[in-house]
């Protein structure tokens, strides 16, 4: 990552929060701590690289509430839930909503660091995938309406002649459109175009 990944700790228990902060910093990780879900949201850190180490039960907005709020904002930061009151339904709900893991207190440092490293890898991979998709969409938007029609048909397997008949244009015109599409989309083959089209859907 171009920006160093950060562990964002959100826990309303000051003792637990400070212990986690100290322990993770000692392990060489970059850490920021927050006493509440509201404080984390207000700080505007959710879009930054890293992961969220989040307590489930807190005063005010709960950990699950924060998870839902971040999801509604389109934020995909990996979340590791920690709790001293683990129960299966809560764990299942958190994991189904996209949490990376669910760790019970007292937290074993080695286990938490392992989970954090996994979350960092997941975050980096997700950011790369989103960057590729955004770049592909930007190139797709430079195509004309006709070029998009040609792209849709050729990526469905239609030949130039079949595409020409479907659009009531000449095969030569289809060839010209295809050449322009390949250049605009920065594609080396029809396979590339098909993969790109799937990202634009």
Secondary structure, DSSP 8 states (H G I E B T S, - for coil): --S--EEEEE-S-HHHHHHHHHHHHHTT-EEEEESSHHHHHHHT-TTSSEEEEEESS-SSS-HHHHHHHHHHTT---EEEEEESS--HHHHHHHHHTT-SEEEESS--HHHHHHHHHHHHHHHHHHHHHHHHHHHHHHHHTTS-HHHHHHHHHHTTT--HHHHHHHHTS-HHHHHHHHHHHHHHHT-SSHHHHHHHHHHH-
